[in-house]
Amino acid sequence: MTPDKRADYWKANLRYLTVLLIVWFVVSYGFGVLLVEPLNAIHLGGYPLGFWFAQQGSIYVFVALIFVYAALMNRLDQQFDVGEE
C-alpha cells in the first residue's frame, strides 16, 4: 500500500472513530445525564427513559456501536484491499 493510501485509510478510520465516539458520548452523557429530566417524562418498560438510558441504554448503544465499527472497518478494508483473506 502506498503512503498516500495509508494516509487515506487512517483518515477514514479516524473519521469513523470520531463519529461513533460522538454518538456514544451523546447517548451516555447527553441522554443519561444532561437530558435526564425531560426524558423521564417518557416511560419505557415501566421505568423513566432518562433512567433507562443512564443504566441500560448507553450500554446497549455501546455494544451496537462495536458491531457498526466492525462492519464499517470490514467495508473500509475491502475498499483499500487490505481485507483478511
N, C-alpha and C positions, 0 to 999 in steps of 0.2 A: 504494500500500500504506500502510495506517495505521501510525502509530508503534508501536502495540501488536503488530500483525502482524509488523513488522520485528524487534521485540524477541523475539518468539516464534521467528521464523525463525533469528535469530542464536543464541538459546539452544539450539535443536535442533542447529544446525551445530556449536556448541562441544561439545555432548554427544557427537555423532558423533566429532569430533576427539579428545576425551578418551579415549573407549573404544578407538578404533583405535590411539592412541599408547600406551596401556597394553598392548594386545595386542602391539604391536611391541616395546616395552621388555621384556616378559616373555619373548618369543621370543628376541630378540637378546642381551639381557644375562642374563636368568634362565637360559635353556637353554644359551646359549653360554658363559657364564662361571660362574655360581653353581652350576648343577646339572650341570656337565660330567662330573664323576666318576661319579655314578650313571647318567647317560645313556650313558657309554662302555661300560657292560656290555652294551648293545644295539648290534647292528651293522646298518647299512643300506648295502647295496651294497659290503660288504667293509670299510667304514670305521666307526669308533665313532660312535654317534649324536650324542654331545656335540661331537665334531669336525665332524660334518656340519652341525649347527646353527650352529656358530661360523663355518664357511666358506661354506656354501651356503644352509642353511635360512632364516636370517634375511633373506637377500636375496630368496628366493622368497616368503616371507611378506610382506615389504615390497611387492613388486610386486602380490601378491594384494590387499593392503590398499588399494592405489591404485584397483584396479578396484572393490572393495567401496565405497570412499568415493564414487567416481563414480556408482555405482548408487544409493547412499543419497541423494546430493545431487540426482540426477535425480528421484527419488521425492519428495524434500522440495520441490523447485522446482514440481512438479506440484501438490503438496498446497497450497502457498501461491500458486499461479497466477503464478509468475514464471519459468516454463519458457521455453526458447528455442523460438520458432515456426518 
